[in-house]
Amino acid sequence: MRHIDVAVIAATLWLLASMVLDILTPASITALMIAAALAPPFLIGMGIHFAREYLKAKRRSYPPQRWDERFRN
């Protein structure tokens, strides 16, 4: 996945979360509301990052050598 795609997805989710919080809270926004607005893109970004690293590590792993392949010249 490209970095620009992740940035666009994170920005979209952040805007959506901030709009929902703006509708739900008539008063001024607090630090707790800022944390609630930033939590969804942060958690999704962490999930994307760990999934990408997991798949990258899985691609790097290769099957172990068989006994006859170790001593072949």
N, CA, C, O and CB atoms as a CASP TS submission, in Angstrom:
PFRMAT TS
TARGET T0000
AUTHOR 0000-0000-0000
METHOD Language model
MODEL 1
PARENT N/A
ATOM      1  N   MET     1       0.855  -1.173   0.000  1.00  0.00           N
ATOM      2  CA  MET     1       0.000   0.000   0.000  1.00  0.00           C
ATOM      3  C   MET     1       0.900   1.235   0.000  1.00  0.00           C
ATOM      4  O   MET     1       1.908   1.281   0.704  1.00  0.00           O
ATOM      5  CB  MET     1      -0.972  -0.001   1.230  1.00  0.00           C
ATOM      6  N   ARG     2       0.541   2.179  -0.756  1.00  0.00           N
ATOM      7  CA  ARG     2       1.352   3.385  -0.879  1.00  0.00           C
ATOM      8  C   ARG     2       1.106   4.322   0.300  1.00  0.00           C
ATOM      9  O   ARG     2       0.039   4.303   0.914  1.00  0.00           O
ATOM     10  CB  ARG     2       1.051   4.102  -2.203  1.00  0.00           C
ATOM     11  N   HIS     3       2.107   5.138   0.603  1.00  0.00           N
ATOM     12  CA  HIS     3       2.012   6.074   1.727  1.00  0.00           C
ATOM     13  C   HIS     3       0.922   7.115   1.502  1.00  0.00           C
ATOM     14  O   HIS     3       0.262   7.538   2.451  1.00  0.00           O
ATOM     15  CB  HIS     3       3.353   6.770   1.949  1.00  0.00           C
ATOM     16  N   ILE     4       0.731   7.524   0.271  1.00  0.00           N
ATOM     17  CA  ILE     4      -0.298   8.533  -0.021  1.00  0.00           C
ATOM     18  C   ILE     4      -1.685   7.958   0.251  1.00  0.00           C
ATOM     19  O   ILE     4      -2.562   8.659   0.755  1.00  0.00           O
ATOM     20  CB  ILE     4      -0.195   9.019  -1.494  1.00  0.00           C
ATOM     21  N   ASP     5      -1.883   6.689  -0.082  1.00  0.00           N
ATOM     22  CA  ASP     5      -3.173   6.058   0.196  1.00  0.00           C
ATOM     23  C   ASP     5      -3.466   6.050   1.687  1.00  0.00           C
ATOM     24  O   ASP     5      -4.582   6.350   2.110  1.00  0.00           O
ATOM     25  CB  ASP     5      -3.199   4.631  -0.351  1.00  0.00           C
ATOM     26  N   VAL     6      -2.467   5.708   2.474  1.00  0.00           N
ATOM     27  CA  VAL     6      -2.643   5.676   3.929  1.00  0.00           C
ATOM     28  C   VAL     6      -2.929   7.074   4.456  1.00  0.00           C
ATOM     29  O   VAL     6      -3.769   7.242   5.339  1.00  0.00           O
ATOM     30  CB  VAL     6      -1.395   5.090   4.619  1.00  0.00           C
ATOM     31  N   ALA     7      -2.246   8.069   3.930  1.00  0.00           N
ATOM     32  CA  ALA     7      -2.470   9.443   4.384  1.00  0.00           C
ATOM     33  C   ALA     7      -3.876   9.925   4.034  1.00  0.00           C
ATOM     34  O   ALA     7      -4.521  10.597   4.839  1.00  0.00           O
ATOM     35  CB  ALA     7      -1.430  10.380   3.769  1.00  0.00           C
ATOM     36  N   VAL     8      -4.349   9.588   2.843  1.00  0.00           N
ATOM     37  CA  VAL     8      -5.697   9.997   2.435  1.00  0.00           C
ATOM     38  C   VAL     8      -6.752   9.297   3.289  1.00  0.00           C
ATOM     39  O   VAL     8      -7.724   9.924   3.712  1.00  0.00           O
ATOM     40  CB  VAL     8      -5.930   9.686   0.941  1.00  0.00           C
ATOM     41  N   ILE     9      -6.570   8.014   3.542  1.00  0.00           N
ATOM     42  CA  ILE     9      -7.512   7.275   4.380  1.00  0.00           C
ATOM     43  C   ILE     9      -7.528   7.843   5.796  1.00  0.00           C
ATOM     44  O   ILE     9      -8.597   8.032   6.374  1.00  0.00           O
ATOM     45  CB  ILE     9      -7.151   5.778   4.409  1.00  0.00           C
ATOM     46  N   ALA    10      -6.352   8.116   6.357  1.00  0.00           N
ATOM     47  CA  ALA    10      -6.273   8.663   7.708  1.00  0.00           C
ATOM     48  C   ALA    10      -6.926  10.041   7.777  1.00  0.00           C
ATOM     49  O   ALA    10      -7.636  10.340   8.738  1.00  0.00           O
ATOM     50  CB  ALA    10      -4.812   8.745   8.166  1.00  0.00           C
ATOM     51  N   ALA    11      -6.695  10.874   6.779  1.00  0.00           N
ATOM     52  CA  ALA    11      -7.299  12.210   6.774  1.00  0.00           C
ATOM     53  C   ALA    11      -8.813  12.123   6.646  1.00  0.00           C
ATOM     54  O   ALA    11      -9.537  12.876   7.298  1.00  0.00           O
ATOM     55  CB  ALA    11      -6.723  13.058   5.630  1.00  0.00           C
ATOM     56  N   THR    12      -9.289  11.218   5.820  1.00  0.00           N
ATOM     57  CA  THR    12     -10.735  11.051   5.657  1.00  0.00           C
ATOM     58  C   THR    12     -11.379  10.579   6.949  1.00  0.00           C
ATOM     59  O   THR    12     -12.417  11.101   7.356  1.00  0.00           O
ATOM     60  CB  THR    12     -11.036  10.061   4.531  1.00  0.00           C
ATOM     61  N   LEU    13     -10.769   9.594   7.594  1.00  0.00           N
ATOM     62  CA  LEU    13     -11.319   9.103   8.856  1.00  0.00           C
ATOM     63  C   LEU    13     -11.260  10.175   9.943  1.00  0.00           C
ATOM     64  O   LEU    13     -12.178  10.290  10.755  1.00  0.00           O
ATOM     65  CB  LEU    13     -10.564   7.852   9.313  1.00  0.00           C
ATOM     66  N   TRP    14     -10.200  10.945   9.958  1.00  0.00           N
ATOM     67  CA  TRP    14     -10.089  12.017  10.948  1.00  0.00           C
ATOM     68  C   TRP    14     -11.168  13.066  10.736  1.00  0.00           C
ATOM     69  O   TRP    14     -11.784  13.522  11.699  1.00  0.00           O
ATOM     70  CB  TRP    14      -8.704  12.668  10.884  1.00  0.00           C
ATOM     71  N   LEU    15     -11.403  13.452   9.494  1.00  0.00           N
ATOM     72  CA  LEU    15     -12.454  14.429   9.203  1.00  0.00           C
ATOM     73  C   LEU    15     -13.835  13.888   9.555  1.00  0.00           C
ATOM     74  O   LEU    15     -14.668  14.611  10.102  1.00  0.00           O
ATOM     75  CB  LEU    15     -12.412  14.826   7.730  1.00  0.00           C
ATOM     76  N   LEU    16     -14.074  12.636   9.247  1.00  0.00           N
ATOM     77  CA  LEU    16     -15.356  12.034   9.586  1.00  0.00           C
ATOM     78  C   LEU    16     -15.564  11.995  11.090  1.00  0.00           C
ATOM     79  O   LEU    16     -16.641  12.334  11.579  1.00  0.00           O
ATOM     80  CB  LEU    16     -15.453  10.631   9.009  1.00  0.00           C
ATOM     81  N   ALA    17     -14.537  11.583  11.828  1.00  0.00           N
ATOM     82  CA  ALA    17     -14.645  11.532  13.282  1.00  0.00           C
ATOM     83  C   ALA    17     -14.834  12.921  13.870  1.00  0.00           C
ATOM     84  O   ALA    17     -15.607  13.086  14.814  1.00  0.00           O
ATOM     85  CB  ALA    17     -13.409  10.875  13.882  1.00  0.00           C
ATOM     86  N   SER    18     -14.148  13.921  13.334  1.00  0.00           N
ATOM     87  CA  SER    18     -14.304  15.280  13.863  1.00  0.00           C
ATOM     88  C   SER    18     -15.683  15.848  13.552  1.00  0.00           C
ATOM     89  O   SER    18     -16.230  16.600  14.359  1.00  0.00           O
ATOM     90  CB  SER    18     -13.224  16.199  13.291  1.00  0.00           C
ATOM     91  N   MET    19     -16.263  15.503  12.390  1.00  0.00           N
ATOM     92  CA  MET    19     -17.612  15.968  12.075  1.00  0.00           C
ATOM     93  C   MET    19     -18.643  15.331  13.004  1.00  0.00           C
ATOM     94  O   MET    19     -19.570  15.998  13.464  1.00  0.00           O
ATOM     95  CB  MET    19     -17.955  15.657  10.616  1.00  0.00           C
ATOM     96  N   VAL    20     -18.474  14.041  13.274  1.00  0.00           N
ATOM     97  CA  VAL    20     -19.390  13.365  14.194  1.00  0.00           C
ATOM     98  C   VAL    20     -19.286  13.976  15.587  1.00  0.00           C
ATOM     99  O   VAL    20     -20.302  14.199  16.245  1.00  0.00           O
ATOM    100  CB  VAL    20     -19.091  11.851  14.248  1.00  0.00           C
ATOM    101  N   LEU    21     -18.076  14.245  16.035  1.00  0.00           N
ATOM    102  CA  LEU    21     -17.905  14.862  17.360  1.00  0.00           C
ATOM    103  C   LEU    21     -18.463  16.278  17.392  1.00  0.00           C
ATOM    104  O   LEU    21     -18.995  16.710  18.415  1.00  0.00           O
ATOM    105  CB  LEU    21     -16.424  14.881  17.753  1.00  0.00           C
ATOM    106  N   ASP    22     -18.350  16.992  16.303  1.00  0.00           N
ATOM    107  CA  ASP    22     -18.893  18.346  16.248  1.00  0.00           C
ATOM    108  C   ASP    22     -20.416  18.326  16.349  1.00  0.00           C
ATOM    109  O   ASP    22     -21.016  19.198  16.976  1.00  0.00           O
ATOM    110  CB  ASP    22     -18.457  19.045  14.954  1.00  0.00           C
ATOM    111  N   ILE    23     -21.031  17.325  15.728  1.00  0.00           N
ATOM    112  CA  ILE    23     -22.489  17.203  15.805  1.00  0.00           C
ATOM    113  C   ILE    23     -22.923  16.789  17.208  1.00  0.00           C
ATOM    114  O   ILE    23     -23.930  17.279  17.720  1.00  0.00           O
ATOM    115  CB  ILE    23     -23.001  16.187  14.769  1.00  0.00           C
ATOM    116  N   LEU    24     -22.171  15.892  17.823  1.00  0.00           N
ATOM    117  CA  LEU    24     -22.561  15.374  19.134  1.00  0.00           C
ATOM    118  C   LEU    24     -22.290  16.347  20.276  1.00  0.00           C
ATOM    119  O   LEU    24     -22.971  16.283  21.299  1.00  0.00           O
ATOM    120  CB  LEU    24     -21.842  14.087  19.402  1.00  0.00           C
ATOM    121  N   THR    25     -21.334  17.229  20.136  1.00  0.00           N
ATOM    122  CA  THR    25     -20.963  18.123  21.237  1.00  0.00           C
ATOM    123  C   THR    25     -21.264  19.569  20.867  1.00  0.00           C
ATOM    124  O   THR    25     -20.614  20.129  19.985  1.00  0.00           O
ATOM    125  CB  THR    25     -19.469  17.963  21.592  1.00  0.00           C
ATOM    126  N   PRO    26     -22.233  20.176  21.526  1.00  0.00           N
ATOM    127  CA  PRO    26     -22.521  21.578  21.229  1.00  0.00           C
ATOM    128  C   PRO    26     -21.507  22.534  21.863  1.00  0.00           C
ATOM    129  O   PRO    26     -21.306  23.640  21.362  1.00  0.00           O
ATOM    130  CB  PRO    26     -23.917  21.926  21.708  1.00  0.00           C
ATOM    131  N   ALA    27     -20.876  22.123  22.942  1.00  0.00           N
ATOM    132  CA  ALA    27     -19.901  22.986  23.621  1.00  0.00           C
ATOM    133  C   ALA    27     -18.555  22.929  22.896  1.00  0.00           C
ATOM    134  O   ALA    27     -18.385  22.198  21.921  1.00  0.00           O
ATOM    135  CB  ALA    27     -19.732  22.563  25.107  1.00  0.00           C
ATOM    136  N   SER    28     -17.623  23.707  23.391  1.00  0.00           N
ATOM    137  CA  SER    28     -16.290  23.704  22.772  1.00  0.00           C
ATOM    138  C   SER    28     -15.619  22.347  22.979  1.00  0.00           C
ATOM    139  O   SER    28     -15.928  21.622  23.924  1.00  0.00           O
ATOM    140  CB  SER    28     -15.406  24.838  23.362  1.00  0.00           C
ATOM    141  N   ILE    29     -14.711  22.027  22.091  1.00  0.00           N
ATOM    142  CA  ILE    29     -14.066  20.712  22.119  1.00  0.00           C
ATOM    143  C   ILE    29     -13.012  20.658  23.228  1.00  0.00           C
ATOM    144  O   ILE    29     -12.276  21.620  23.450  1.00  0.00           O
ATOM    145  CB  ILE    29     -13.420  20.394  20.747  1.00  0.00           C
ATOM    146  N   THR    30     -12.955  19.539  23.905  1.00  0.00           N
ATOM    147  CA  THR    30     -12.009  19.351  25.005  1.00  0.00           C
ATOM    148  C   THR    30     -10.883  18.429  24.570  1.00  0.00           C
ATOM    149  O   THR    30     -10.895  17.898  23.460  1.00  0.00           O
ATOM    150  CB  THR    30     -12.719  18.782  26.250  1.00  0.00           C
ATOM    151  N   ALA    31      -9.913  18.243  25.449  1.00  0.00           N
ATOM    152  CA  ALA    31      -8.790  17.354  25.142  1.00  0.00           C
ATOM    153  C   ALA    31      -9.269  15.917  24.972  1.00  0.00           C
ATOM    154  O   ALA    31      -8.724  15.169  24.160  1.00  0.00           O
ATOM    155  CB  ALA    31      -7.724  17.429  26.250  1.00  0.00           C
ATOM    156  N   LEU    32     -10.279  15.536  25.731  1.00  0.00           N
ATOM    157  CA  LEU    32     -10.830  14.187  25.592  1.00  0.00           C
ATOM    158  C   LEU    32     -11.472  14.000  24.217  1.00  0.00           C
ATOM    159  O   LEU    32     -11.351  12.934  23.613  1.00  0.00           O
ATOM    160  CB  LEU    32     -11.860  13.911  26.701  1.00  0.00           C
ATOM    161  N   MET    33     -12.141  15.014  23.733  1.00  0.00           N
ATOM    162  CA  MET    33     -12.756  14.938  22.413  1.00  0.00           C
ATOM    163  C   MET    33     -11.698  14.912  21.304  1.00  0.00           C
ATOM    164  O   MET    33     -11.876  14.242  20.286  1.00  0.00           O
ATOM    165  CB  MET    33     -13.705  16.121  22.207  1.00  0.00           C
ATOM    166  N   ILE    34     -10.609  15.634  21.505  1.00  0.00           N
ATOM    167  CA  ILE    34      -9.518  15.603  20.524  1.00  0.00           C
ATOM    168  C   ILE    34      -8.922  14.198  20.466  1.00  0.00           C
ATOM    169  O   ILE    34      -8.630  13.685  19.386  1.00  0.00           O
ATOM    170  CB  ILE    34      -8.419  16.649  20.881  1.00  0.00           C
ATOM    171  N   ALA    35      -8.744  13.581  21.630  1.00  0.00           N
ATOM    172  CA  ALA    35      -8.223  12.209  21.672  1.00  0.00           C
ATOM    173  C   ALA    35      -9.189  11.245  21.002  1.00  0.00           C
ATOM    174  O   ALA    35      -8.765  10.331  20.294  1.00  0.00           O
ATOM    175  CB  ALA    35      -7.964  11.772  23.124  1.00  0.00           C
ATOM    176  N   ALA    36     -10.495  11.443  21.222  1.00  0.00           N
ATOM    177  CA  ALA    36     -11.491  10.582  20.583  1.00  0.00           C
ATOM    178  C   ALA    36     -11.500  10.777  19.068  1.00  0.00           C
ATOM    179  O   ALA    36     -11.747   9.827  18.325  1.00  0.00           O
ATOM    180  CB  ALA    36     -12.884  10.864  21.158  1.00  0.00           C
ATOM    181  N   ALA    37     -11.235  11.989  18.607  1.00  0.00           N
ATOM    182  CA  ALA    37     -11.201  12.244  17.165  1.00  0.00           C
ATOM    183  C   ALA    37      -9.951  11.651  16.517  1.00  0.00           C
ATOM    184  O   ALA    37      -9.992  11.228  15.362  1.00  0.00           O
ATOM    185  CB  ALA    37     -11.263  13.748  16.893  1.00  0.00           C
ATOM    186  N   LEU    38      -8.855  11.619  17.246  1.00  0.00           N
ATOM    187  CA  LEU    38      -7.603  11.096  16.686  1.00  0.00           C
ATOM    188  C   LEU    38      -7.452   9.589  16.846  1.00  0.00           C
ATOM    189  O   LEU    38      -6.600   8.988  16.192  1.00  0.00           O
ATOM    190  CB  LEU    38      -6.433  11.781  17.334  1.00  0.00           C
ATOM    191  N   ALA    39      -8.250   8.971  17.693  1.00  0.00           N
ATOM    192  CA  ALA    39      -8.109   7.540  17.953  1.00  0.00           C
ATOM    193  C   ALA    39      -8.404   6.663  16.729  1.00  0.00           C
ATOM    194  O   ALA    39      -7.607   5.770  16.440  1.00  0.00           O
ATOM    195  CB  ALA    39      -9.023   7.146  19.080  1.00  0.00           C
ATOM    196  N   PRO    40      -9.502   6.870  15.996  1.00  0.00           N
ATOM    197  CA  PRO    40      -9.769   5.957  14.866  1.00  0.00           C
ATOM    198  C   PRO    40      -8.668   5.913  13.810  1.00  0.00           C
ATOM    199  O   PRO    40      -8.239   4.817  13.450  1.00  0.00           O
ATOM    200  CB  PRO    40     -11.049   6.351  14.202  1.00  0.00           C
ATOM    201  N   PRO    41      -8.186   7.052  13.293  1.00  0.00           N
ATOM    202  CA  PRO    41      -7.122   6.929  12.287  1.00  0.00           C
ATOM    203  C   PRO    41      -5.823   6.371  12.862  1.00  0.00           C
ATOM    204  O   PRO    41      -5.069   5.696  12.161  1.00  0.00           O
ATOM    205  CB  PRO    41      -6.852   8.278  11.656  1.00  0.00           C
ATOM    206  N   PHE    42      -5.565   6.653  14.133  1.00  0.00           N
ATOM    207  CA  PHE    42      -4.361   6.124  14.756  1.00  0.00           C
ATOM    208  C   PHE    42      -4.431   4.600  14.856  1.00  0.00           C
ATOM    209  O   PHE    42      -3.466   3.912  14.524  1.00  0.00           O
ATOM    210  CB  PHE    42      -4.162   6.742  16.146  1.00  0.00           C
ATOM    211  N   LEU    43      -5.560   4.078  15.308  1.00  0.00           N
ATOM    212  CA  LEU    43      -5.707   2.626  15.441  1.00  0.00           C
ATOM    213  C   LEU    43      -5.706   1.936  14.081  1.00  0.00           C
ATOM    214  O   LEU    43      -5.111   0.870  13.926  1.00  0.00           O
ATOM    215  CB  LEU    43      -6.995   2.291  16.194  1.00  0.00           C
ATOM    216  N   ILE    44      -6.365   2.533  13.102  1.00  0.00           N
ATOM    217  CA  ILE    44      -6.373   1.944  11.766  1.00  0.00           C
ATOM    218  C   ILE    44      -4.975   1.992  11.148  1.00  0.00           C
ATOM    219  O   ILE    44      -4.556   1.045  10.483  1.00  0.00           O
ATOM    220  CB  ILE    44      -7.384   2.674  10.862  1.00  0.00           C
ATOM    221  N   GLY    45      -4.262   3.080  11.365  1.00  0.00           N
ATOM    222  CA  GLY    45      -2.884   3.174  10.876  1.00  0.00           C
ATOM    223  C   GLY    45      -1.977   2.127  11.512  1.00  0.00           C
ATOM    224  O   GLY    45      -1.128   1.538  10.844  1.00  0.00           O
ATOM    225  N   MET    46      -2.166   1.903  12.811  1.00  0.00           N
ATOM    226  CA  MET    46      -1.386   0.850  13.479  1.00  0.00           C
ATOM    227  C   MET    46      -1.712  -0.515  12.887  1.00  0.00           C
ATOM    228  O   MET    46      -0.814  -1.325  12.659  1.00  0.00           O
ATOM    229  CB  MET    46      -1.661   0.848  15.001  1.00  0.00           C
ATOM    230  N   GLY    47      -2.990  -0.772  12.639  1.00  0.00           N
ATOM    231  CA  GLY    47      -3.387  -2.050  12.049  1.00  0.00           C
ATOM    232  C   GLY    47      -2.791  -2.250  10.670  1.00  0.00           C
ATOM    233  O   GLY    47      -2.305  -3.335  10.353  1.00  0.00           O
ATOM    234  N   ILE    48      -2.824  -1.212   9.847  1.00  0.00           N
ATOM    235  CA  ILE    48      -2.236  -1.292   8.505  1.00  0.00           C
ATOM    236  C   ILE    48      -0.738  -1.528   8.594  1.00  0.00           C
ATOM    237  O   ILE    48      -0.189  -2.336   7.844  1.00  0.00           O
ATOM    238  CB  ILE    48      -2.524  -0.009   7.706  1.00  0.00           C
ATOM    239  N   HIS    49      -0.071  -0.824   9.507  1.00  0.00           N
ATOM    240  CA  HIS    49       1.372  -0.964   9.643  1.00  0.00           C
ATOM    241  C   HIS    49       1.753  -2.380  10.061  1.00  0.00           C
ATOM    242  O   HIS    49       2.643  -2.985   9.464  1.00  0.00           O
ATOM    243  CB  HIS    49       1.908   0.044  10.654  1.00  0.00           C
ATOM    244  N   PHE    50       1.083  -2.914  11.086  1.00  0.00           N
ATOM    245  CA  PHE    50       1.439  -4.250  11.556  1.00  0.00           C
ATOM    246  C   PHE    50       1.056  -5.331  10.552  1.00  0.00           C
ATOM    247  O   PHE    50       1.755  -6.337  10.430  1.00  0.00           O
ATOM    248  CB  PHE    50       0.771  -4.528  12.890  1.00  0.00           C
ATOM    249  N   ALA    51      -0.045  -5.135   9.832  1.00  0.00           N
ATOM    250  CA  ALA    51      -0.409  -6.103   8.796  1.00  0.00           C
ATOM    251  C   ALA    51       0.634  -6.106   7.686  1.00  0.00           C
ATOM    252  O   ALA    51       1.019  -7.166   7.192  1.00  0.00           O
ATOM    253  CB  ALA    51      -1.805  -5.786   8.218  1.00  0.00           C
ATOM    254  N   ARG    52       1.091  -4.917   7.294  1.00  0.00           N
ATOM    255  CA  ARG    52       2.107  -4.828   6.247  1.00  0.00           C
ATOM    256  C   ARG    52       3.419  -5.469   6.699  1.00  0.00           C
ATOM    257  O   ARG    52       4.053  -6.187   5.925  1.00  0.00           O
ATOM    258  CB  ARG    52       2.342  -3.364   5.856  1.00  0.00           C
ATOM    259  N   GLU    53       3.831  -5.216   7.940  1.00  0.00           N
ATOM    260  CA  GLU    53       5.067  -5.815   8.444  1.00  0.00           C
ATOM    261  C   GLU    53       4.942  -7.330   8.574  1.00  0.00           C
ATOM    262  O   GLU    53       5.899  -8.060   8.314  1.00  0.00           O
ATOM    263  CB  GLU    53       5.438  -5.206   9.795  1.00  0.00           C
ATOM    264  N   TYR    54       3.755  -7.806   8.977  1.00  0.00           N
ATOM    265  CA  TYR    54       3.533  -9.244   9.089  1.00  0.00           C
ATOM    266  C   TYR    54       3.635  -9.909   7.724  1.00  0.00           C
ATOM    267  O   TYR    54       4.282 -10.946   7.577  1.00  0.00           O
ATOM    268  CB  TYR    54       2.165  -9.531   9.720  1.00  0.00           C
ATOM    269  N   LEU    55       2.993  -9.310   6.729  1.00  0.00           N
ATOM    270  CA  LEU    55       3.053  -9.892   5.389  1.00  0.00           C
ATOM    271  C   LEU    55       4.448  -9.812   4.797  1.00  0.00           C
ATOM    272  O   LEU    55       4.870 -10.715   4.074  1.00  0.00           O
ATOM    273  CB  LEU    55       2.070  -9.198   4.472  1.00  0.00           C
ATOM    274  N   LYS    56       5.171  -8.733   5.099  1.00  0.00           N
ATOM    275  CA  LYS    56       6.540  -8.603   4.602  1.00  0.00           C
ATOM    276  C   LYS    56       7.433  -9.676   5.225  1.00  0.00           C
ATOM    277  O   LYS    56       8.257 -10.274   4.534  1.00  0.00           O
ATOM    278  CB  LYS    56       7.099  -7.195   4.907  1.00  0.00           C
ATOM    279  N   ALA    57       7.274  -9.919   6.519  1.00  0.00           N
ATOM    280  CA  ALA    57       8.074 -10.951   7.180  1.00  0.00           C
ATOM    281  C   ALA    57       7.699 -12.337   6.674  1.00  0.00           C
ATOM    282  O   ALA    57       8.554 -13.217   6.567  1.00  0.00           O
ATOM    283  CB  ALA    57       7.893 -10.880   8.700  1.00  0.00           C
ATOM    284  N   LYS    58       6.427 -12.528   6.366  1.00  0.00           N
ATOM    285  CA  LYS    58       5.990 -13.821   5.857  1.00  0.00           C
ATOM    286  C   LYS    58       6.574 -14.089   4.473  1.00  0.00           C
ATOM    287  O   LYS    58       6.921 -15.227   4.156  1.00  0.00           O
ATOM    288  CB  LYS    58       4.464 -13.885   5.808  1.00  0.00           C
ATOM    289  N   ARG    59       6.686 -13.040   3.642  1.00  0.00           N
ATOM    290  CA  ARG    59       7.283 -13.204   2.318  1.00  0.00           C
ATOM    291  C   ARG    59       8.773 -13.486   2.407  1.00  0.00           C
ATOM    292  O   ARG    59       9.315 -14.215   1.576  1.00  0.00           O
ATOM    293  CB  ARG    59       7.043 -11.963   1.474  1.00  0.00           C
ATOM    294  N   ARG    60       9.450 -12.912   3.415  1.00  0.00           N
ATOM    295  CA  ARG    60      10.892 -13.119   3.550  1.00  0.00           C
ATOM    296  C   ARG    60      11.229 -14.517   4.016  1.00  0.00           C
ATOM    297  O   ARG    60      12.305 -15.028   3.706  1.00  0.00           O
ATOM    298  CB  ARG    60      11.475 -12.116   4.509  1.00  0.00           C
ATOM    299  N   SER    61      10.329 -15.148   4.756  1.00  0.00           N
ATOM    300  CA  SER    61      10.628 -16.487   5.259  1.00  0.00           C
ATOM    301  C   SER    61      10.594 -17.473   4.101  1.00  0.00           C
ATOM    302  O   SER    61       9.775 -17.347   3.191  1.00  0.00           O
ATOM    303  CB  SER    61       9.622 -16.906   6.370  1.00  0.00           C
ATOM    304  N   TYR    62      11.459 -18.425   4.138  1.00  0.00           N
ATOM    305  CA  TYR    62      11.543 -19.422   3.099  1.00  0.00           C
ATOM    306  C   TYR    62      11.615 -20.787   3.758  1.00  0.00           C
ATOM    307  O   TYR    62      12.014 -20.891   4.918  1.00  0.00           O
ATOM    308  CB  TYR    62      12.761 -19.175   2.178  1.00  0.00           C
ATOM    309  N   PRO    63      11.238 -21.831   3.042  1.00  0.00           N
ATOM    310  CA  PRO    63      11.204 -23.155   3.662  1.00  0.00           C
ATOM    311  C   PRO    63      12.619 -23.620   4.048  1.00  0.00           C
ATOM    312  O   PRO    63      13.586 -23.284   3.365  1.00  0.00           O
ATOM    313  CB  PRO    63      10.551 -24.174   2.704  1.00  0.00           C
ATOM    314  N   PRO    64      12.739 -24.372   5.114  1.00  0.00           N
ATOM    315  CA  PRO    64      14.069 -24.849   5.521  1.00  0.00           C
ATOM    316  C   PRO    64      14.642 -25.825   4.492  1.00  0.00           C
ATOM    317  O   PRO    64      13.909 -26.493   3.763  1.00  0.00           O
ATOM    318  CB  PRO    64      13.998 -25.524   6.905  1.00  0.00           C
ATOM    319  N   GLN    65      15.950 -25.882   4.460  1.00  0.00           N
ATOM    320  CA  GLN    65      16.604 -26.778   3.508  1.00  0.00           C
ATOM    321  C   GLN    65      16.404 -28.223   3.929  1.00  0.00           C
ATOM    322  O   GLN    65      16.337 -28.545   5.115  1.00  0.00           O
ATOM    323  CB  GLN    65      18.106 -26.455   3.393  1.00  0.00           C
ATOM    324  N   ARG    66      16.313 -29.069   2.938  1.00  0.00           N
ATOM    325  CA  ARG    66      16.230 -30.493   3.235  1.00  0.00           C
ATOM    326  C   ARG    66      17.642 -31.034   3.475  1.00  0.00           C
ATOM    327  O   ARG    66      18.631 -30.373   3.157  1.00  0.00           O
ATOM    328  CB  ARG    66      15.525 -31.265   2.076  1.00  0.00           C
ATOM    329  N   TRP    67      17.721 -32.209   4.024  1.00  0.00           N
ATOM    330  CA  TRP    67      19.005 -32.790   4.410  1.00  0.00           C
ATOM    331  C   TRP    67      19.933 -32.942   3.204  1.00  0.00           C
ATOM    332  O   TRP    67      21.120 -32.636   3.325  1.00  0.00           O
ATOM    333  CB  TRP    67      18.791 -34.151   5.080  1.00  0.00           C
ATOM    334  N   ASP    68      19.457 -33.390   2.070  1.00  0.00           N
ATOM    335  CA  ASP    68      20.326 -33.626   0.920  1.00  0.00           C
ATOM    336  C   ASP    68      20.773 -32.312   0.266  1.00  0.00           C
ATOM    337  O   ASP    68      21.801 -32.299  -0.412  1.00  0.00           O
ATOM    338  CB  ASP    68      19.608 -34.501  -0.107  1.00  0.00           C
ATOM    339  N   GLU    69      20.052 -31.234   0.444  1.00  0.00           N
ATOM    340  CA  GLU    69      20.444 -29.952  -0.136  1.00  0.00           C
ATOM    341  C   GLU    69      21.589 -29.294   0.620  1.00  0.00           C
ATOM    342  O   GLU    69      22.314 -28.479   0.049  1.00  0.00           O
ATOM    343  CB  GLU    69      19.260 -29.021  -0.169  1.00  0.00           C
ATOM    344  N   ARG    70      21.764 -29.630   1.885  1.00  0.00           N
ATOM    345  CA  ARG    70      22.828 -29.001   2.680  1.00  0.00           C
ATOM    346  C   ARG    70      24.215 -29.437   2.223  1.00  0.00           C
ATOM    347  O   ARG    70      25.164 -28.655   2.280  1.00  0.00           O
ATOM    348  CB  ARG    70      22.647 -29.335   4.157  1.00  0.00           C
ATOM    349  N   PHE    71      24.333 -30.668   1.776  1.00  0.00           N
ATOM    350  CA  PHE    71      25.652 -31.201   1.455  1.00  0.00           C
ATOM    351  C   PHE    71      25.908 -31.275  -0.038  1.00  0.00           C
ATOM    352  O   PHE    71      26.871 -31.908  -0.471  1.00  0.00           O
ATOM    353  CB  PHE    71      25.814 -32.563   2.057  1.00  0.00           C
ATOM    354  N   ARG    72      25.073 -30.647  -0.818  1.00  0.00           N
ATOM    355  CA  ARG    72      25.234 -30.671  -2.263  1.00  0.00           C
ATOM    356  C   ARG    72      26.289 -29.619  -2.649  1.00  0.00           C
ATOM    357  O   ARG    72      26.270 -28.503  -2.130  1.00  0.00           O
ATOM    358  CB  ARG    72      23.863 -30.401  -2.988  1.00  0.00           C
ATOM    359  N   ASN    73      27.193 -29.972  -3.544  1.00  0.00           N
ATOM    360  CA  ASN    73      28.237 -29.035  -4.007  1.00  0.00           C
ATOM    361  C   ASN    73      27.865 -28.420  -5.306  1.00  0.00           C
ATOM    362  O   ASN    73      28.620 -27.610  -5.845  1.00  0.00           O
ATOM    363  CB  ASN    73      29.574 -29.727  -4.144  1.00  0.00           C
TER
END
